[in-house]
Amino acid sequence: MDATRYMHDTGATRGELAMVAVKNRRHAALNPLAQFREPLTLAEMLAQRMVVEPLGLYEVSPRSDGAAAILLAREKIARALGRPYVLVRGRGFYHEGARQIAEVPNDMTAYQAAERAAACAYAEAGITVSDLDFAEVYAPCTIVEVLVGEAIGLTKRGQGAQAAAAGETTLGGRMPICPSGGLLSRGHPPYVTPLYSMVEVVQQLRGQAGERQVPGARLAVVTCELGNYNAALVHVLEGVV
Amino acid sequence: MKLPIVEVGRPRPYPPRVSAFTKRFWDSLADGRLTTTLCRECGKLTFPPKPFCPHCWSAEVIWAELVGRGRLYSQTVVHAAPGLFAAEAPYRLGIVDLEEGLRIAVRMIGGETPPNSTGRWNWWPCVTPTGRSMPRDRSAADAI
């Protein structure tokens, strides 16, 4: 219903939204860990059966299984290993106090918790969004990637779908989003996903992401959420190589 | 104000959980009245009805009747439904902003044509063969 409202308010088309999934599939083709690696054209994406209008089969997350681990240490210890590592530069969390649909009408396409958590993380990191090299966001549907991308400033408000369709969020574009292939194509193992996204960011920032490497990536933002982004946790990470 | 009651002609796959507190809501609905709780301390309504006010935490709540009109905020059609509702798929869901300033999620029945999402809507409770009533908005064809 976020998608319906977004299309109503902004004039975005279903094809533009679906381009988020086409883009993520293209990224996943370069990720040996991804669940779906076969590229799909926009026409093929739009030809899939409906799951919940206006989203088709590959515009929502698959069922996935998986595991992920990261090792946390003081920087002194990480540095002593003499290998590339990643610093937590900033962190923000915000819960708006509602679950899914707030009983007091609000703008459901403005992910307020993500916006506030990101502002906090950027401030703590002492950066602005233009300093970021890429983003790995928690987005179980195309529309969620568009809305969280707008909320945390990666794209302009009301223009996230357009930006995806124009290639701005593709690897090689102005602000790559979900180089892993995202929840849609890399996969969405429940509860593991936020950590899984961290693994992608760490690999990118250490320059170990192979064919899908964002060239020279040094700063990244990574998000996860509760409900329908009623709560958001946002980290800014920096690679030290 | 009593609202017309529409028979939907099928059992509910997920019957309401009637508690000592919510019984009054369901009984009123079966009588064509959509009600909820109103805080006597801060004057705010809440939905679904609660024995306390989520805005100021007061337990001084009373029952209030809603007029049964609202504006559709968004909608969708579910094709891949959870097991319990699979037999009814595809079905339409909506989010409605009631005139009293409450937002609620609803099942929409009767309308084959997607309604104008900015249109004003009336509310009619629907009654299932099990005798339980449920809040549903009226069909697209009946939108005012």
Interface residues (C-beta under 8 A of the other chain):
Chain A: M1 D2 A3 T4 R5 H8 R49 M50 V51 V52 E53 P54 Q100 I101 A102 E103 V104 P105 N106 M108
Chain B: T46 F47 P54 Y73 S74 Q75 T76 V77 V78 H79 A80 P90 L93 G94 I95 D97 G101 L102 R103 I104 A105 S117
